[in-house]
Amino acid sequence: MGDVSDRPVTPSVTPRLGKRRKRPDIIADTIRDRIMQSGLSPGDRIPADWLDPETLKVSRGTLREALKVLEFQGLTASKTGPGGGVFVASIAPENAIRMLDNLFLFEPPSISDIYAIRKLIEPELAATAAAGTLPPEAFEALRATIRLYEAEPESVEEEYRQRLAELDFHAELARSNPNRLLGFVAVFLLSLLRDMTVCREIYQEPNPELRETGLNYQVRLLRAIRAGDAERAREIMRRHMIEAEKYMLERAAVRERPRLAQ
């Protein structure tokens, strides 16, 4: 078999119902497929002959547009001057999440939609951590997050920051999970909650009892993780998610009543 770079380039065609794809998008997919098949890594230069308009059978303008598509997607980066060229890039998880957030910017999911998924994956994150996959430094990071909201808040602003720190606890647990896809989805759901206007309003409401309830769940969860009790960790997180959803839905309904009465 010949080297990947010697094989003929076949434009990648991904069918999309109801919409004909533009030529630059097709060429961008062709270059993307070649990067994947060749085993190039972030930081590697893309061979110049892969970007030859004649080989790709496109105009230079179409090729420029295709490269812009790849750069916008975060897959490539261009450098000018000596040693310049087009290089493979690695998109940061937070940038990928921000792009997905924008997908739901004008039609956000409901609180119920988000918690329907959180109730499934958060208990598994907790159980996996308790099963011995959580590195010691990740455990300490979780403890450090809790310390941010152990003390009584001295102002409404501080209480709001503590509420966000509670979400950070879940994000830290997700990032440390060996299943990167599971962790990514969990962090994405947290990002959606942070961005929703109704959730921000709820988080800004003073509620000392809620802070104590969340703290209680998370302290118990850390104990289960330290003890290596996966089933207990799963159950604690499951109950935590059920209570959190119940509270968020109740507060959202209260905030909605004045609007419905107008």
JOZI-V224230 format. One line per field, one symbol per residue. ss: DSSP state (h for helix, s for strand, l for the rest). burial: 1 if it has 16 or more other ideal C-beta (glycine too) atoms within 10 Angstrom, else 0. A space follows every 10 residues. Layout:
ss=???
burial=???
//
This chain:
ss=lllhhhllll llllllllll llhhhhhhhh hhhhhhhhll llllsllhhh hlhhhhlllh hhhhhhhhhh hhlllssssl llllssssll llhhhhhhhh hhhlllllll hhhhhhhhhh hhhhhhhhhh hhhllhhhhh hhhhhhhlll lllllhhhhh hhhhhhhhhh hhhhhllllh hhhhhhhhhh hhhhhlhhhh hhhllllhhh hhhhhhhhhh hhhhhhhllh hhhhhhhhhh hhhhhhhhhh hhhhhhhhhh hl
burial=0000000010 0100000000 0001111111 1101100101 0000010001 1000010100 0110111011 0000110000 0000010110 0000001000 0000000100 1001101110 1111111111 1001000110 1100110010 0010000011 0110111111 1111111000 0111111111 1110010110 0110001001 1001101101 1101100011 0111111101 1001101100 1100000000 00
//
